[in-house]
């Protein structure tokens, strides 16, 4: 009651009570909402483009009934940040239905991504101390450099040719990078021992991603499960196998820890081993689904822009711009979801309690008002002019690839370290040639519509 009275008084005192803006609403047809229009536009794989068109038509905020769910879409940088400010102490986000159903059916304990409320808050605070600590990541720098060097050596067999199964190569590299960060320096001395584990995890995680992506576009995962359709059975088997493989490698890791390993630090917190295993297993899975695809997009963009490759080799400070441009054009999440714990008024717009708000990062990253020549890959736009603003970014608030607030990406520092080091070393050692153009589609995360074909040539004289 007090919150309502405060908002009402605030509106009245500012004149908003009379002229409060209304969120544009697209209700579609009874029962099915706009699901038919979304389907005609390409369905779930092209939802980012459909929503982008809606933003161009309706503005930076609109509400849409998509049939199965009604959501508010937000693309304005200022509004996006204000949504994060009202997400509450225990931010609620969206979990794919297939994953939630699997956990429910198998009574499966999972990591931070699946936790809510006090439980999430408790373990998130512990992990923040180490995974978001600059010192913790710096202490792993030598190991990280060795692991990137291992990728460079591994790719020598592709010299002058197309990299075979690029997606798998980056899955493998991302998993090894995170696993090494968990174990610490001793991982390098036991790299050959862990190689079979990394191979197994990469293959299994790929299958989980592929099958969950197929389920994600179906109207009723529950019905698919009850009917025992092959797509559910394949997904169920893949998740079970991947979790078993993750637990196996984590059990081995506990015997090989170094003091600079993040798992060693977590173990010092007296967290039950089954919880620790769940926390780090999901980190390994997330590495494949996010950083591996971002790496693909980065080499694709560089491989289609030879002049940018040369510019970055001349000026190594542009590496950071390459990473930022990649995440701007192809964010690891096209939408970030939040469920509001309370009714809120943001810039005069009324949002309901328990409203699903989807932050449109794809649209925000391609807004010409913020990024001139927004569709072009221009790493130097992130060069600072003096100490003030970026050269080609008019509102830095629009760049939120890892979200913000209490539920921002726990692996952001690791991901940035991996991406920056990997891109720098690939450019130093190889000329990159992306042989074909590809498009972006959504399969849980933004992925290439067809495999990226990358040809590399050694730069050794």
N, C-alpha and C positions, 0 to 999 in steps of 0.2 A: 504494500500500500504506500509506504514512504517513497519507494522508488518511482511509482506511478505519479505521486504528487510532485516529486522533484522534477520529473521530466515534463509534466504539464506546466508547472510554474516556469521552467526554463523556456519552454516554447512560447508561453504568454509574454514573458518579459522581453523576449527577443523579437516578438512579432511573428514567430514561426507558427503560432497556433492558428493563425488565419491563412497563411500562405505556405504551409508545409508541402513540399513536393510529394507527389505520388510516384511510387515505383512503377514504371511501365510493366504491364502484365500481359503475358501471352498464354491464354488458357487452352487454345486448341479446341479439339472436339470433346464432347462428353465421353468419359471413361478412358479414352486413349490419349487425351491431351494432344501434344505435338509430336507424339511418337511416329506418326506416319510421315510427317515432314522431315523428321530426323532421319528416318529410314530412306526417304527419297534423296536426301543429301549425302548418303553414303553410310548411314548408321553410326554405331559407336566408333568405328575406326576413324571417322571423319567428324566426330563431335566437336573437336577444336575449331574446325573451319566453319561449321554450322553456327557455333556460338559467336565466333568472330564476326560473321555476317549479322547476327542479331545485335551485337554491340554497335556495329556501324549503323544499324537501322534504329535502335531503341536508346542508345547512349551507354554510358559507363556502368549503369546498374539497371537490371531488369529482373523480373520474377517470371519463371516459366513452369508450366505444368507439363512435364514430359511423359505423363501417363503413370508410370510406376512411382515417380517421385516428383515433388515440386521443389524447386531450388531458386535462390537468388544468385545471380551471376554478377560479379564485380570486377571491373578492369582498371578503374582509376587508381593511380598509385596512392593518393591520399586516403581514399576510402578503404583500400586494401589494408593499409597500416592501421587504420582505425578499427577494422574488424579484429585484427590481432590484439588490440588493446582491450577488447571486451570479450575475449575468448574464455575468460575465467581462470581460476587456479588450476583446474583439471581439464584442459582443452580436450574436446571430443572431436574425433575426425572420422573419416569414412574407411571402413575395412571391406574389401571385396567379399561378396556374399559366399562365394565358394570357399574362401579361407575360413570365414566364421563358421560355416556349416561343418567343415572338416574338423575344426577344433572342438565343436560341440559334440559331434558324433563319436569322436575318439577320446574325449575328455583330455585334450592335449594342452599342455602348458607351453605357452609361447612367450616371446620376448616383448620388448617395450612397445613395438608397433601395435600389439594386440591387447596391451594392458590399459586399464582405465582407472580413474579416481585415485584414491589414496595409494593403492598398490603401484600404479604407474608413477606417481609423484615420489614415492619412497626410492624406487630403483633409478629413476631418472636423475634424482639429485646425486646419487652415488656415482653414476656414470658420467655426469657432467664434470666431476672433479678431474677426471682423467682423459676422457675423449675430447673434451673441449679446451683442454689445457695446452697452451702453446708450448710449454716446457716438455710435456709428455711427448708431443709429436716431434719436437726438435731432437729429443734424446734417441729417436728412432731414425734420424736422417741418414746415417751411414748405411743402415740395413736397407732403407728404402732405395737408396742409390744403387746398392748391389742388386736388388730385385729388379729394378728397371734395367740395369745392365744385363741381367739374365735374359730379359725379353729381347733386348737388342741382339744378343748372341744367338738366341733361339731363332730369330728371324733371318739370320744369315743364310739359312737354307732356302729362303725365298728370293734371294738376290737376283734381280733381273726378271722376276716372275710375279704372278699374282699371289698374294698371301692366301693360303688355303684356309677356308673356314674362319674368316676374320672374327665373326661373332664369338666363336669358341675360344679363339686366341685371347680376346679381351676378357671374356668370362674367366678364363684360367688366370690371367694376369691379375685381375681385380681380386679374386679369391685368395691368391697367393699373397698379395700385398696386405690384405686385411689379416690373414692368418699369421703372417710374419709379424705384423704389428701387435697381435695378441700375445705371441710367444716371446718376441724380443730377439736379441742378437743370436741366440743359440739356433734359431730357425735356419740361418744361413748355412751353418755347419751340417745341418740335417736335411738340407733341401732335397736330396735324392730320396731320402726316406719318406718325405711328405709328398713327393711328386705323384705317386699313385692316388693318394687321397685327393689332391687338387684336381687331377684328371676326372676322378669319379664325381666329385662335387660339381665340377663345371658341367658335365653331361647331365647330371640329375637336375641341377638347378635350371638348365635350359629347358628340360622337359616340363618341369613345374610351371615355368613361365609360359610356355607355349599352350599347355592345356588349360591353365587358369585364364588365359586370355580368351580362349574359345568359350569358356563358361561365362565369362564376364559379359558377353554380348547377348546371352540368352535371357528371355523374360523371366523364367523361374528355375533357378538352380535347384531348389528343393524338389520340384517335380522331376527334373532330370535325374536327381539322386534316387528318388523313390522308384522311378521306372528302371533304374539300373542301366542307364544308357552307357555305351562305350566311352563317351567323352568324360563322364564322371568317374568311371572305373579307372581309366587311364590317369586322370588327375589324382584320384585317391591313392593309387599305387605310387605315383611319382612323388607326392608329398611325403608319404610314409617312408619311402626309400631315401629321400633327401634328408629328412630329419634323422633317420638312423645313421646315415653317413656323417652328418654334422656332429652328432653326439659322439660317434666313434673318434673323429679327429680331435674333438675337444678333450675327450678322455686321454688321448695320447699327448695332447698339448700340455696338460697338467703335469706331465712327467718331464717336460723339456723347458720349463719356463726360465727366462732370464729376468733380472730385476727391472730392466727397462720395458718389459712386455706389459701391455695393458691388462692382460688376463692375470698376471702376477699382482698387479695393483688391485684389481677387483677381488682377488682371492683374499687379500689382506683385510677386506671389509667384513669378513665372516658371513658372507652370503651363502646360503645352502647351495651345494654343488649342482643340484638339478635346476635351480633358478639361474645360476651363473651359466650353465650349459645352454639354457633356453635363450638367455640374453645374447650370448655371443653367436649362437647358431643362426639366429635371425639376422645378425649383422653380416654374416657370411652370405646369406641368401640375398640380402639387400644389395651387397656389393655387385652381384651379377646383374640384378635388375636395373641398376641405376648407373653406376660408374662405367660399367662395361659398355653400355649403349652410348653414354656421353663420349667415351673414347672413340667409338665408331664415328659419331657425328663430327668429332674434331678432325680426324684424319680425312674424312670425306670432304669437309669444307676446305681443308688445306690442299687436298689432292685435286680439287676443282679450281684452285686459285694459286697457281705457281708463283705469281708475283708476290703474293702474301708470304709464301714460304721464304722467298729470298729476303724480303723485308725483315722477317722475324729472325733470320740467321744473322742479319747485319745488326739488329737491335734486340738483344735477348730480353729486354724489359717488356717486349710485346707479347711474350709468352702468356703473361697474366691476361692480356687482352684477348688472346686466342681462346682461353678457357671461358672468359666472360661472354664473348660473342657466341661461342658454341651454346652455352647455357641460356643465353638470351633468345637465340633462334630456335633451339631445340631443348627446352627446359626438361629436366628429369621428371617433372610432373606438369602436365598441361594445365591441370587444375589442382588447387589445394583446397581441401574441404574442412569446414569448421561447422559444428552444430552449436548454436548460441545457447548458453545456459539460462539467459534471461532475455526478456523483451528489451530492445535497445533502440535509441534514436541516434542515427549517425548522419551528420550534416543535414538534418531535417527528415531523413528517410526513416520510416518506422519498420523495424525488423521484429519478427515475432519470437517468442520463447520457443526453443527447440527447432528454430528455422535452420535448414541446411543452406549454408552460404558457400558458393564455389568461387574461388578467386581465380580469375582467368589469366594465368601467367603467359599463355601463348599470345593472347591479344595484347596484354600489357607490354610484352617484349617486342612487338612489331608495330607499336604506335608511332606514327610519323611525328606526332607532336612532341614526343620524348626522344626518339631516335631518328634524326634525319637520314634519309636513304635507308629506311629500316629493314628492307629486304636484302640489303647487301651485307656481306661478311667483311667488316672493317675493324680489325683488332685495335687499330690506332685511335678509334673513337674513345678508348678508355685511357688515353694518354692525358695526364693532367696538365692544364695550362696554368703554370705557376703553382700556387698552393690551393687554388680555389676549385674551379669546376673541371669536369672532364671535357675533352675536346668535342666529342660528339654525343654527349648524353645530357639532356636538358633537365632531367629529374631522376637522380640516382635512386630515389625511393621506389622506382618501378622495378628495380633489379632485386628479386628475392628468390633465387633458385633453390635455396635451402629453407625457405619459409623464415619466420622470425618468432620470437616469443618463447614460451616455455616448451612448446612442442616442435621447435625447429629441428632440423636433421641432426641427430647425434653424431653422425659420421662425417659432418661437413669438413672438418679440418683434415681428416684422413683423405677424403675425396679430393680436396684441393691439392694436397701434397702429391697424391698419385697422378692426377691429371697434369699438373705443372711439370713434374719431373719427367713423366712419360713423353709428353709432347716435345719437351726440350731435347731429350735424347733421340727421339725418332727423327726430328728435323736435323740434328747434328750429324746423324749417321746415314740417313736415307733421303733420297728424293721420293716424294709421294705422288702417285698418279691415280686419282679416282676415275676408273675407266668408264663408268656410266652414271647418268643422273638418277637420283632416286627421290622419292617423296616421303613425307612423314605421315604415319598412321598411328592411331592409339591402340595399344594392346597392353592395358594397365599403365604402361609408360610409353612415351613417344619412341617409336622405332622406325627404321627404314622400311618402306613398303616392299622392297626387294633387297636381297643381300648386297651390301656394299662390296664392290669389287675394287680392291686396292693393289696396285702394282708398285713395288719398291725397287730402288736401285741404289746400291751402296755409293757413298760419297768418298770412300777411301781412294786416295790417289795411287 
